[in-house]
Amino acid sequence: MEAPSLVPHIGDLDSARALAKERNAPFLIHMVLDGESDNDSYRDNLLVDAELVKLSVQAVVVVANNGTHKKKSIEIKTAEKDGKPTKKEVCEAYPMYDSCAKHQRNWNELYGLYKEDSGDLRCPQAILYLPDGKQHQRWHDGTVPAADDLRGALLEAIKLAGPGLTLEQLEAVKKLASDARAAESSDDVATWRSWSAVLAISARGKWADEAIAGRDAAFARIQAKVKELQAQLAPGTVVAASRALRLLVKELAGTPLEKEILQSLKKAEAQKELKEELAKARLEEEADLLLKEAETAADLGDQKKAEKAARKLFAKKYRETGAARVGRERWPDLAREIEDAERDKK
């Protein structure tokens, strides 16, 4: 099995810190000099330690070295090439970088931050931070830390941070958060669902904090809307309110509000003063569907299907609906035929 390779952050320290916060992941810095035995041992053994590399996937890692090295060619497998090996030029000493400029990038800033009062910078050196920027541990006596110590500290930092995000999960969370923010002014249900989806991926950290606030605010607005519509389950407004509530209950399936809405609709339908109004509205809705079916079939040239739907529309049950009146204007002969046939039966 191919040994895992360290994938460091490509960017400055500010972007690394920001990414650690976004991912709710520890931030680990490795600082290594050239030409000293302890530093060489750190580079050749600790940086490629398989277990440490595996753990480092759950962290943001920066490797800093101020040296300039030759290049070498390595084979890598990429999805773009269907997993087939392709050659790549990389730094001979730090093959996780394709150029020395990338491992040199943060050296000066790190030197300024971690040099001794004398101006010396003890290397090798490692600094481990929690996602909030608090230093968790630092190794800076100039010797190589034990691999077990570094692995243990990183594992402890990961546990203290709580569930973090991979880069792929971070992209998904960013998209969901963007969707939630875009929907906030117009669609509370979509906002609530998007923030809930963020929390399903990110349970702690920056994104979770925003998602909890956004989700709870959206759900409070939904609850207020439901209460407002429930108050309108009264003569004169019951039809529009019940329609709006039925649309909401479909979107809120599986939530406590679903049951509450269904109970309020059932209670309204049982009230004598509302039954007739609701029944008439349902009749109008059924007639509208028949008219639409007939008109669509006619427009598509299917006269047989159009006539079948129109005959249902002209039945006595729907005769006084608005849809039936519209239908009689389009199919007057068929409407008279059906009405005449009913009179003859009498």
Secondary structure, 3 states (H helix, E strand, C coil): CCCCCCCCCCCCHHHHHHHHHHHCCCEEEEECCCCCHHHHHHHHHHCCCHHHHHHHCCCEEEEECCCCCCEEEEEEECHHHCCCEEEEEEECCCCCCCCHHHHHCCHHHHHHHHCCCCCCCCCCEEEEECCCCCEEEEECCCCCCCHHHHHHHHHHHHHHHCCCCCHHHHHHHHHHHHHHHHHCCCCHHHHHHHHHHHHHHCCCCHHHHHHHHHHHHHHHHHHHHHHHHHHCCCCCCHHHHHHHHHHHHHHCCCCHHHHHHHHHHHHHHCCHHHHHHHHHHHHHHHHHHHHHHHHHHHHCCCHHHHHHHHHHHCCHHHCCCHHHHHHHHHCHHHHHHHHHHHHHHC
